[in-house]
Amino acid sequence: MNQNYPIIPWIGGKRRLAKYIWPFFPEHTCYVEPFCGAAALYFMKKQTHVEVLNDINSDLVNMYRVIKHHLDEFTKQFRWALTSREMYKWLQITPTETLTDIQRAARFYYLQKLAFGGKVANQNFGTATTTAPRLNLLRLEEELSQAHLRLSQTYIEHLAWHDCVRKYDREYTLFYCDPLTGVRKVMAWILS
């Protein structure tokens, strides 16, 4: 088992279930997650020859692309950052259209790392009395370097899930489909 973990928490993430899901994976040379979210299985599984992450969330896709192509600039965004409720609130109200892609990725990462329960919508600043904050600014580059290397060999898409499936559908492709909503529609389409 690869000991890498997803780089952000995500509601409904499969980090704790990964070891129970992997045994059901058939042999494959292309691995695709049409609804990647935090991509827990992708980050934790052994690397496949071809890998694809896809999601409809543009902030998430942007974050993966920035970490893939601009890790140094991304980590510089946190040079003087603090883990604080005030900074969290400020970033929540910052209009994303006023930010560069790198700043937008850093904003998304910061909010997602510190959001209670890995929620993407209606986020609240998460705290604990027994553990340090999830965002360790001193180890940020170290924590993201493995993800950067993995993402550097991965296709990152921002497609509707069915377009992603059509694009990569081959006999040797494994699709890991874990949609949060509309499961019946997705499964009906896949099985049709």
Steps between C-alpha positions, in 0.01 A plus 500: 500500500619849414510714815403826328175659606260743333629855521168644618214365709176444309154419621429140401871432442613137497835526680394268781327254266774477236647170622155340475430636151832412328447122504205549263712682240565283193826517305521823301750725325285814506339628821233772483306679774214690330395651837841529664435738790799455733602194295579291807526171312713658227752642748508186715510229231798377305561712192348378172655551156237763406299692760223756461336724758180677401256717689238763424625724785718760327676608822599140573625439146690830508666399829620169355632673187685764704658240730598301191658792311578775755574343839767756595274797426211326676698447822624862490139608549523360853836651596349746750162336549349417835250234594231732629126542495536859377712401200255219431204740499690750286581235241138383498379845395783570254353497148681228303482704179747748654763229551757337275473124449779448754333724759166332433657156551661612827170645619313178420769285665504715817121500534469129429780398740342695784130438426312302759424150370660555159188681382522683168185713537383688810843463656584581860844542653583169669679483834594227745626481855698179453687554170688776323343668196489285184695766314865482607653800324855399598472165320287611207756449223611167646141377523418605144818384326378140461166622365686727257703206368192281466294771331784573257420169330122534513244646261285755680162560339208734564227318309147386565537148640337334196735683261794378708371143487451517123848647447689233696276194462716205391507133597811560716358805684379487858250771591464565870162673519401642836250780433355685798163564338290347228643152553206324333528713185875443478475125552212470252706684238811290563306174484308596185 
